[in-house]
Amino acid sequence: MDDFAKLLAEQEKALESIRHKLALLPDLPGCYLMKNDAGTIIYVGKAKVLKNRVRSYFTGSHNGKTQMLVSEIRDFEYIVTGSNMEALILECNLIKTHQPRFNVLLKDDKTYPYLKITNEEHPRLEVTRRVLKDKAKYFGPYPNAYAAQQTKKLLDRMYPLRKCGVMPKEVCLYYHMGQCMAPCVKEVPDSAYEDITKEIQSFLSGGHEEIKKELQRKMQEAAEDLYFERAKELRDQIIHIDTLMEKQKITTTDTRDRDVFGYSVDKGWMCVQILYMRQGKMVQRNKSVFPFYGDAHSDFMSFIAQYYSDNPALPQEILLPGPIMAAEATASAGTASETERKSVTEEAVLEEQEVAIGAVDAAGGAEALQEWLGVKVHVPQRGLKRQMVGMACDNARVSLDEKFRLIERDEERTSVAAANLGEVIGLESLNRIEAFDNSNIQGANPVSAMVVFTNGKPDKKEYRKYKVRSVVGPDDYETMREVIRRRYERVLKENLPFPDLIVVDGGKGQISAAIDVLENELGLFIPVCGLVKDAKHKTAQLMIGDPPEPVSLPRDSQEFYLLQRIQDEVHRFAISFHREQRGKSMVSSKLDAIPGIGEKRRKLLLKHFGSVKKIKEASVEDFKPLSIGEKLATDILKALREEES
């Protein structure tokens, strides 16, 4: 307990220092660097107004991911910039330099492949991941190496550029196949290479229909001249073009090259979809899925800045979604039930309404990006362009939904995972699992939650919520003891079914607290395991036994994925309940602090007006139907309006 008290004292001291620094923040754009107790930079962000953005981290409530970030902040620095654009560039550079673990990181080994026509006397067509200023021509990016290689393979058959890295002394097989002009033994004019380069550029920019017509004409001529083998080769090339381009989904009336972005968020993960439009047609798409910890739209903009800093082959126009469009996509899961849709909608709205991190000015972010990159960056509000961005957001939502539901819907695999997990931890059967998690912010409004998984699937009718009664302050162990005691006293009293396994969120301390209550107070011997999280707040290790010992479980196994889902679900349920309680307590405290307002009158006021905001906007006469006199009505309005000012 001495260590715990010491830790609390250190946290309070750090927060006091932070409060003094918050008062000195300027009303200027810039970047801020959040640090932990070791002085390590754990998050880098940008802001149009530093004072508003940085303060928002230390006021109000947060979602689970952001709460994890805030809990580790012990200090911060900031750098003032001359404009929002400079802040965007600086943020990108700082993220690359410091690699903060709470930032979205576009790793160097995730750069995208391009097709390149080399700038040589006898040029070659090759696939590369490095875009250099070498006067070569680059086309792309492609979503993966396979897509780039397949396109190169088709172009190699159609256009006779040299294939060899080092010029040989005699012609090779490609010359005899008609796929090389043999510059090793023949003089090839520059005009021939220029014509081929223009045709490749036209093909890759969406002009494949003209190329296909030319090939069809040549095929007809070859067939008429009885060169059937040549005609067959040309026919195969036409088939390859059709195969490569058949996945086109959308067409615009103009011929501009565009990159269309969309994103969706769920359970602390983000999926970004990029649709590549070339010559008005969609030719490729790419997706990236990763965990995020800050504001969703801000981290999305950070992803884009890093993406274009590593991929300088720019389109003519970039289309981006605003935060509201992304939230709509997140909430429109077509395959979900009505209840699930409502839950997803509420979570999405909460994510986008988080005052803690501040609303991101989407138009301002687009302007900064446009100023930096030198191409048009637009957040469309209507018409076909908005539909295109909506399509990208919908695809992102589907990809993210697929990530979470693909294995869950496979009932046989889920049941087998539960049975195998039972074998790993030494249980004959593992049908019912009850999992617990606690939630509070520095001890305020402490709550706990329990979820139940039966045969590997969530049983939502069995979920339970707990308001913590006896614990004062952020004491996770005592909270766990109280909740375990209350749950299993009721199980014994009402003869409810016992679980095969109890899962607690935490390590040795939480496991020991739960076992102590079960065995020494209630006389129950139910296996208890703990799920320990890593530095990134992700499920890292399973512990079980008394004393608790780690259980070796591969992170890519179905059993580990089942544990991860259980921990994510109980955490989501606990956080949702904590937000609900915190919102109620804020409303209660505002009215309860007014002399003459008790519980009965508070309920009457809220029922009549609907919210504190509407009470504040009312006149003295509006209180008369509630039998509240002029003096008390004046006191209520004065107290609420003074608090706001």
C-alpha positions in Angstrom: 0.0 0.0 0.0 3.0 2.3 0.6 4.0 1.8 -3.0 0.5 2.6 -4.1 0.3 5.7 -2.0 3.7 6.8 -3.4 2.5 6.3 -6.9 -0.7 8.4 -6.3 1.5 11.2 -4.8 3.7 11.2 -7.8 0.7 11.3 -10.2 -0.8 14.2 -8.3 2.4 16.1 -8.4 2.7 15.5 -12.1 -0.9 16.7 -12.6 -0.3 19.8 -10.6 2.7 20.6 -12.8 0.6 19.9 -15.9 -2.2 22.3 -14.6 0.3 25.1 -14.3 1.6 24.5 -17.8 -1.9 24.4 -19.3 -2.6 27.9 -18.0 0.3 29.1 -20.1 -0.6 27.5 -23.5 -0.9 30.0 -26.4 -3.8 30.5 -28.8 -1.6 29.5 -31.7 -1.2 26.5 -34.1 1.5 24.0 -33.3 2.4 20.4 -32.2 2.4 18.9 -28.8 4.4 16.0 -27.4 3.0 13.9 -24.5 5.5 12.2 -22.2 5.3 9.4 -19.7 7.0 9.1 -16.3 10.3 8.0 -17.9 10.3 11.2 -20.2 9.6 9.1 -23.3 7.4 10.7 -25.9 4.3 8.5 -26.2 2.0 10.7 -28.4 2.5 13.5 -30.9 -0.4 15.6 -32.1 -1.1 18.8 -33.9 -3.6 21.6 -33.2 -5.0 24.7 -34.8 -5.3 26.2 -31.3 -2.8 24.6 -28.9 -4.6 25.8 -25.7 -7.9 24.2 -26.6 -6.6 20.9 -27.9 -4.1 20.1 -25.1 -6.5 21.2 -22.3 -9.1 18.8 -23.7 -7.0 15.8 -22.7 -7.3 16.7 -19.1 -11.0 17.6 -18.9 -14.2 15.6 -19.5 -14.6 11.9 -20.1 -12.7 9.8 -22.7 -13.2 6.5 -24.5 -11.2 3.5 -23.4 -8.2 4.0 -25.8 -7.9 7.7 -25.0 -8.2 7.1 -21.3 -5.3 4.6 -21.5 -3.2 7.4 -23.2 -4.2 10.1 -20.7 -3.4 7.8 -17.7 0.2 7.6 -18.8 0.8 11.3 -19.4 3.1 12.9 -16.8 4.4 15.9 -18.8 4.1 17.6 -22.2 6.0 20.0 -24.5 4.7 22.0 -27.4 6.2 23.7 -30.5 4.4 26.7 -32.0 4.3 26.9 -35.8 3.4 29.6 -38.2 0.3 27.9 -39.7 -1.8 24.8 -39.7 0.1 23.4 -42.7 3.5 23.7 -40.8 1.9 21.9 -37.9 0.9 19.0 -40.2 4.4 18.7 -41.7 6.0 18.9 -38.2 3.7 16.3 -36.8 4.6 13.9 -39.6 8.3 14.4 -39.1 8.1 14.1 -35.3 6.1 10.8 -35.5 8.7 9.4 -37.9 11.6 10.5 -35.6 10.2 9.4 -32.2 7.8 6.5 -33.2 5.4 7.2 -30.3 3.5 4.0 -29.4 0.1 5.7 -29.2 0.3 7.3 -32.7 -0.8 5.7 -35.9 2.5 4.6 -37.4 2.9 3.9 -41.2 5.9 1.6 -41.0 8.8 1.9 -43.5 8.4 -1.7 -44.6 4.8 -1.0 -45.6 5.6 1.3 -48.5 3.6 0.6 -51.6 4.8 -0.9 -54.9 5.0 1.2 -58.1 5.7 0.4 -61.7 8.7 2.2 -63.0 10.0 3.0 -66.5 13.7 3.6 -65.9 15.5 6.6 -67.2 18.2 4.8 -69.3 19.4 4.7 -72.9 17.4 1.4 -73.2 14.7 1.7 -70.6 13.2 -1.2 -68.6 9.9 -1.8 -66.9 10.2 -2.9 -63.2 8.4 -3.0 -59.9 9.8 -0.9 -57.1 8.9 0.3 -53.6 11.3 3.3 -53.7 10.3 6.5 -55.5 13.4 8.5 -56.3 14.1 11.8 -58.1 15.9 10.0 -61.0 13.7 11.3 -63.9 12.2 7.9 -64.3 8.4 7.5 -64.8 6.4 6.1 -61.9 2.9 4.6 -61.9 0.9 3.6 -58.8 0.9 3.0 -56.0 -0.5 -0.5 -56.1 -2.2 -2.1 -53.1 0.2 -5.0 -53.0 3.2 -6.6 -54.9 0.9 -9.2 -56.6 -1.2 -6.5 -58.3 1.9 -4.7 -59.5 3.6 -7.9 -60.8 0.4 -9.0 -62.6 0.2 -5.6 -64.3 3.9 -5.7 -65.2 3.5 -9.3 -66.6 0.7 -8.0 -69.0 2.7 -5.0 -70.1 5.8 -7.2 -70.7 3.8 -9.2 -73.2 2.4 -6.1 -74.9 5.4 -3.8 -75.1 9.0 -5.0 -76.1 11.1 -3.1 -73.6 14.3 -4.9 -72.5 14.0 -7.4 -69.6 17.7 -8.0 -68.8 19.5 -6.1 -66.0 22.8 -6.3 -67.8 23.0 -6.0 -71.6 23.9 -9.4 -73.1 26.2 -10.0 -76.1 23.5 -11.8 -78.1 19.7 -11.9 -78.4 17.7 -13.8 -75.8 14.5 -15.8 -75.9 12.4 -12.7 -75.3 13.4 -11.3 -78.7 12.2 -14.5 -80.4 8.9 -14.3 -78.5 8.4 -10.7 -79.8 8.8 -9.2 -76.3 12.1 -7.4 -76.7 13.6 -5.2 -79.5 17.1 -6.6 -78.9 19.0 -3.4 -78.3 22.0 -5.6 -77.5 22.5 -6.3 -81.2 20.3 -3.7 -83.0 20.0 0.0 -83.1 16.7 1.1 -81.5 15.6 4.7 -82.2 14.6 6.9 -79.3 11.3 7.5 -81.0 10.4 3.8 -80.6 10.9 4.0 -76.8 9.0 7.3 -76.6 6.0 5.7 -78.4 6.1 2.7 -76.0 6.3 4.9 -73.0 3.3 7.0 -74.1 1.3 3.9 -74.7 2.1 2.4 -71.3 1.3 5.8 -69.7 -2.0 5.9 -71.5 -2.8 2.3 -70.5 -2.0 2.8 -66.8 -3.8 6.1 -66.7 -7.1 4.4 -67.8 -6.8 4.5 -71.6 -6.9 0.7 -71.9 -10.0 0.8 -74.2 -8.0 2.4 -77.0 -5.2 -0.1 -76.5 -7.7 -2.9 -76.7 -9.2 -1.6 -79.9 -5.8 -1.5 -81.5 -5.0 -5.0 -80.4 -8.4 -6.2 -81.8 -7.5 -4.6 -85.2 -4.1 -6.3 -85.2 -5.7 -9.6 -84.3 -8.2 -9.3 -87.2 -5.3 -8.5 -89.6 -3.3 -11.4 -88.4 -6.2 -13.8 -88.8 -6.9 -12.5 -92.3 -3.3 -13.1 -93.2 -3.5 -16.6 -91.7 -1.0 -15.8 -88.9 -3.2 -17.7 -86.4 -0.5 -18.1 -83.8 0.0 -14.3 -83.7 -3.8 -13.8 -83.7 -4.0 -16.1 -80.7 -1.3 -14.2 -78.8 -3.2 -10.9 -79.4 -6.4 -12.5 -78.3 -4.8 -13.6 -75.1 -3.5 -10.1 -74.5 -7.1 -8.7 -74.9 -8.4 -11.3 -72.4 -5.6 -10.3 -69.9 -6.6 -6.7 -70.2 -10.3 -7.5 -69.6 -9.4 -9.6 -66.6 -7.2 -6.9 -65.1 -9.8 -4.1 -65.6 -13.0 -6.0 -64.9 -13.2 -4.9 -61.2 -14.0 -1.3 -62.1 -16.9 -0.1 -59.9 -17.3 3.6 -60.5 -16.8 6.1 -63.4 -16.8 9.9 -63.4 -17.6 12.2 -66.3 -14.1 13.8 -66.3 -10.7 12.2 -66.6 -8.9 13.5 -63.5 -6.7 11.2 -61.4 -8.0 11.1 -57.9 -7.2 9.3 -54.6 -10.5 8.8 -52.7 -10.1 8.1 -48.9 -12.6 6.7 -46.4 -12.3 5.4 -42.9 -14.3 3.6 -40.2 -13.6 3.0 -36.5 -14.8 0.3 -34.1 -13.5 -1.2 -30.8 -10.4 1.0 -30.9 -9.4 0.0 -34.4 -9.4 2.0 -37.6 -9.7 0.9 -41.2 -8.6 3.3 -44.0 -9.7 2.6 -47.6 -8.1 4.2 -50.6 -9.8 4.1 -54.0 -7.4 4.9 -56.9 -9.2 6.7 -59.7 -7.3 7.1 -62.9 -8.7 8.8 -66.0 -12.0 8.9 -64.2 -12.2 5.2 -63.5 -11.4 3.2 -60.4 -8.4 1.0 -61.2 -7.3 -0.2 -57.7 -8.1 -0.1 -54.0 -6.1 -0.5 -50.8 -6.9 -1.0 -47.2 -5.0 -0.5 -43.9 -6.3 -1.7 -40.5 -4.6 -0.6 -37.3 -5.4 0.3 -33.6 -5.6 4.0 -32.8 -5.6 5.9 -29.4 -6.3 9.6 -30.1 -9.2 11.4 -31.9 -10.3 9.3 -34.8 -10.3 12.0 -37.5 -7.0 13.5 -36.2 -5.3 10.1 -36.4 -6.8 9.6 -39.9 -5.3 12.9 -41.1 -1.9 11.8 -39.5 -2.1 8.6 -41.6 -2.6 10.6 -44.8 0.3 12.9 -44.0 2.6 9.9 -43.5 1.2 8.1 -46.5 2.0 11.0 -48.9 5.4 11.7 -47.3 6.4 8.1 -48.2 4.6 8.0 -51.6 5.3 11.3 -53.5 3.6 10.2 -56.7 0.6 12.5 -56.3 -2.8 12.4 -58.1 -4.5 15.6 -59.4 -7.1 15.6 -56.6 -7.6 14.0 -53.1 -11.0 13.5 -51.7 -11.5 13.1 -47.9 -14.4 12.3 -45.6 -15.4 14.5 -42.7 -15.8 13.1 -39.2 -19.6 12.9 -39.5 -19.5 10.9 -42.7 -17.1 8.4 -41.1 -19.4 8.1 -38.1 -22.4 7.5 -40.4 -20.5 4.7 -42.1 -19.5 3.1 -38.8 -23.2 3.2 -37.7 -24.7 1.8 -40.9 -23.7 -1.9 -40.5 -26.3 -3.4 -42.8 -26.0 -7.0 -41.5 -26.3 -6.1 -37.8 -29.5 -6.6 -35.8 -31.6 -3.5 -34.7 -30.1 -3.7 -31.2 -26.6 -4.1 -32.5 -27.1 -1.2 -34.9 -28.4 1.0 -32.1 -25.3 0.1 -30.0 -22.9 0.8 -32.8 -24.6 4.1 -33.6 -24.4 5.2 -30.0 -20.7 4.3 -29.8 -20.0 6.0 -33.1 -21.8 9.2 -32.0 -19.9 9.1 -28.7 -16.6 8.7 -30.5 -17.3 11.7 -32.7 -18.8 13.8 -29.9 -15.8 13.3 -27.6 -15.2 16.8 -26.3 -12.0 15.5 -24.6 -9.9 15.6 -27.7 -11.7 18.4 -29.4 -13.6 18.5 -32.7 -11.3 18.4 -35.7 -11.8 21.0 -38.3 -12.0 18.8 -41.4 -12.0 21.7 -43.9 -9.0 23.2 -42.1 -7.1 19.9 -42.3 -7.8 19.6 -46.0 -6.6 23.1 -46.6 -3.3 22.4 -44.7 -2.8 19.2 -46.7 -3.5 21.0 -50.0 -1.0 23.8 -49.1 1.6 21.2 -48.3 1.2 18.8 -51.2 0.3 21.3 -53.9 -2.7 19.4 -55.2 -6.4 20.0 -54.7 -7.7 18.4 -51.4 -11.5 18.4 -51.0 -14.1 17.3 -48.4 -17.2 16.9 -50.7 -20.6 17.7 -49.2 -22.8 16.5 -52.1 -23.0 14.9 -55.5 -20.9 12.1 -57.1 -17.7 13.0 -55.2 -19.5 12.6 -51.9 -20.9 9.2 -53.1 -17.3 8.1 -54.0 -16.1 9.1 -50.5 -19.1 7.3 -49.0 -18.2 4.2 -51.0 -14.7 4.3 -49.5 -16.1 4.7 -46.0 -18.6 1.8 -46.6 -15.8 -0.4 -47.8 -13.7 0.5 -44.7 -16.7 -0.3 -42.4 -17.2 -3.7 -44.2 -13.5 -4.6 -43.9 -13.5 -3.7 -40.2 -16.7 -5.5 -39.6 -15.3 -8.6 -41.4 -12.2 -8.5 -39.1 -14.3 -8.8 -35.9 -17.1 -11.1 -37.2 -15.5 -13.6 -39.5 -14.3 -15.9 -36.8 -17.3 -15.1 -34.5 -19.8 -16.4 -37.0 -18.1 -19.7 -37.4 -19.8 -21.4 -34.5 -18.0 -24.7 -34.8 -14.6 -23.0 -34.7 -15.6 -20.9 -31.7 -16.9 -23.9 -29.8 -13.7 -25.8 -30.5 -11.7 -22.8 -29.4 -13.6 -22.8 -26.0 -13.1 -26.6 -25.6 -9.4 -26.3 -26.5 -8.9 -23.4 -24.0 -10.4 -25.6 -21.3 -7.9 -28.4 -22.1 -5.0 -25.9 -22.0 -5.9 -24.7 -18.5 -6.8 -28.2 -17.3 -10.6 -28.1 -17.2 -12.8 -31.0 -18.3 -15.4 -28.7 -19.8 -15.6 -25.0 -20.5 -19.1 -24.0 -21.4 -19.7 -20.9 -19.3 -17.2 -18.1 -18.8 -17.9 -15.0 -16.6 -15.6 -12.1 -17.1 -15.2 -8.9 -14.9 -13.7 -5.4 -15.5 -13.6 -2.3 -13.4 -13.8 1.3 -14.7 -13.2 4.7 -13.0 -11.4 7.9 -13.6 -9.1 8.7 -10.6 -11.6 6.9 -8.4 -14.6 8.9 -9.5 -17.9 7.1 -10.3 -16.3 3.6 -9.9 -18.3 0.8 -11.6 -17.7 -2.8 -12.6 -19.3 -5.0 -15.2 -19.7 -8.7 -15.9 -20.2 -10.4 -19.3 -21.0 -14.1 -19.9 -19.8 -16.2 -22.8 -21.5 -19.6 -23.3 -19.7 -22.1 -25.7 -17.5 -19.3 -26.9 -20.4 -16.9 -27.8 -21.6 -13.8 -25.8 -24.8 -14.3 -23.9 -26.0 -10.7 -23.5 -29.1 -11.5 -21.4 -26.7 -12.6 -18.6 -24.6 -9.4 -18.6 -24.6 -7.5 -15.3 -23.6 -4.0 -14.1 -22.3 -3.0 -10.7 -22.1 0.3 -8.9 -19.1 0.1 -6.5 -20.4 0.8 -3.0 -17.6 0.3 -0.4 -14.4 1.3 -2.2 -13.1 4.9 -2.0 -10.5 6.0 -4.6 -9.0 4.0 -7.4 -8.4 0.7 -5.6 -8.7 -2.0 -8.3 -8.1 -4.9 -5.9 -10.7 -3.9 -3.4 -13.2 -3.2 -6.2 -12.6 -6.7 -7.6 -13.2 -8.2 -4.1 -16.5 -6.3 -3.6 -17.9 -7.2 -7.0 -16.8 -10.9 -6.8 -18.4 -11.1 -3.3 -21.7 -9.5 -4.5 -22.0 -11.7 -7.6 -21.4 -15.1 -6.1 -23.3 -14.4 -2.9 -26.3 -13.9 -5.2 -25.4 -17.0 -7.2 -25.5 -19.0 -3.9 -28.7 -17.3 -2.6 -30.7 -17.6 -5.8 -29.3 -21.0 -6.9 -28.0 -19.6 -10.2 -25.6 -21.6 -12.5 -21.9 -21.5 -11.6 -19.4 -20.6 -14.3 -16.7 -23.1 -15.4 -14.1 -20.2 -15.4 -14.0 -16.7 -14.0 -11.9 -14.2 -16.0 -10.6 -11.0 -14.4 -9.0 -8.0 -16.1 -5.6 -7.9 -14.6 -2.7 -10.0 -13.3 -1.6 -11.5 -10.0 -3.2 -8.9 -7.7 -6.7 -9.2 -9.2 -6.6 -13.0 -9.4 -5.5 -13.3 -5.8 -8.2 -10.9 -4.6 -10.9 -12.9 -6.5 -9.7 -16.3 -5.2 -9.5 -15.0 -1.6 -13.1 -14.0 -1.6 -14.3 -17.1 -3.4 -12.5 -19.7 -1.2 -12.1 -18.0 2.2 -15.4 -16.1 2.4 -17.8 -18.1 0.2 -16.3 -21.6 0.2 -16.4 -21.8 -3.6 -13.6 -23.3 -5.6 -14.0 -22.0 -9.2 -10.9 -21.6 -11.4 -9.9 -17.9 -11.9 -7.7 -16.6 -14.6 -6.4 -13.1 -15.4 -5.9 -11.4 -18.8 -2.8 -9.1 -18.7 -2.5 -6.3 -21.2 0.7 -5.1 -22.8 2.0 -1.5 -23.1 -0.4 -0.9 -26.0 -3.4 -1.9 -23.9 -3.9 -5.1 -25.9 -4.4 -8.6 -24.5 -0.9 -10.1 -24.0 -0.9 -13.0 -21.6 -3.2 -15.5 -19.8 -2.4 -16.2 -16.1 -4.1 -18.9 -13.9 -3.5 -20.7 -10.6 -2.7 -19.8 -7.0 -0.1 -18.4 -7.1 -0.8 -17.3 -10.7 1.5 -18.5 -13.4 1.6 -17.5 -17.1 0.0 -20.0 -19.6 1.8 -20.4 -23.0 -0.8 -19.6 -25.7 0.2 -18.7 -29.3 -1.1 -15.2 -30.1 -2.4 -16.3 -33.5 -4.4 -19.2 -32.1 -8.3 -19.3 -32.0 -8.1 -19.8 -28.2 -6.1 -16.5 -27.8 -8.6 -14.7 -30.1 -11.5 -15.9 -28.0 -9.8 -14.5 -24.8 -9.2 -11.2 -26.7 -12.8 -10.9 -27.6 -13.9 -11.6 -24.1 -11.6 -8.9 -22.7 -12.7 -6.4 -25.4 -16.3 -7.1 -24.7 -16.2 -6.7 -20.9 -14.1 -3.6 -21.3 -16.6 -2.1 -23.8 -19.5 -2.9 -21.5 -17.8 -1.4 -18.4 -16.7 1.8 -20.2 -20.3 2.3 -21.5 -21.7 1.9 -18.0 -19.1 4.3 -16.6 -19.9 7.0 -19.1 -23.6 6.6 -18.4 -23.1 6.9 -14.6 -20.7 9.8 -15.0 -23.2 11.7 -17.2 -25.9 11.2 -14.6 -23.7 12.3 -11.7 -22.8 15.5 -13.6 -26.5 16.4 -14.1 -27.2 15.5 -10.4 -24.4 17.6 -9.0 -25.4 20.7 -10.9 -29.0 20.6 -9.4 -28.2 19.1 -6.0 -25.8 22.0 -5.2 -28.7 24.4 -5.4 -30.4 25.1 -1.9 -34.0 24.0 -1.9 -33.6 21.3 -4.6 -33.8 17.7 -3.2 -34.0 14.4 -5.1 -37.8 14.7 -5.6 -37.6 18.2 -7.1 -34.6 17.3 -9.2 -36.5 14.4 -10.8 -39.5 16.6 -11.3 -37.5 19.3 -13.0 -35.7 16.9 -15.4 -39.0 15.1 -16.2 -40.7 18.4 -17.0 -37.9 20.2 -18.9 -36.0 17.2 -20.3 -32.5 18.4 -19.6 -30.4 20.9 -17.6 -29.8 22.9 -20.7 -33.6 23.5 -21.2 -34.0 24.4 -17.5 -31.2 27.0 -18.0 -33.1 28.4 -21.0 -36.5 28.6 -19.2 -38.1 31.7 -17.8 -39.3 32.1 -14.2 -42.9 31.7 -15.4 -42.1 28.2 -16.8 -41.5 26.9 -13.2 -45.1 27.8 -12.0 -46.7 24.5 -13.2 -44.2 22.6 -10.9 -45.4 24.7 -7.9 -41.9 26.4 -7.7 -42.1 30.0 -6.5 -40.5 33.0 -8.1 -37.6 33.2 -5.6 -36.6 29.5 -5.9 -37.0 29.7 -9.7 -34.7 32.7 -9.8 -32.1 31.0 -7.6 -32.1 27.9 -9.9 -31.6 30.0 -13.1 -29.0 32.2 -11.4 -27.0 29.1 -10.1 -27.0 27.3 -13.5 -26.2 30.4 -15.5 -23.3 31.4 -13.2 -21.9 27.9 -13.4 -21.9 28.2 -17.2 -20.2 31.6 -17.2 
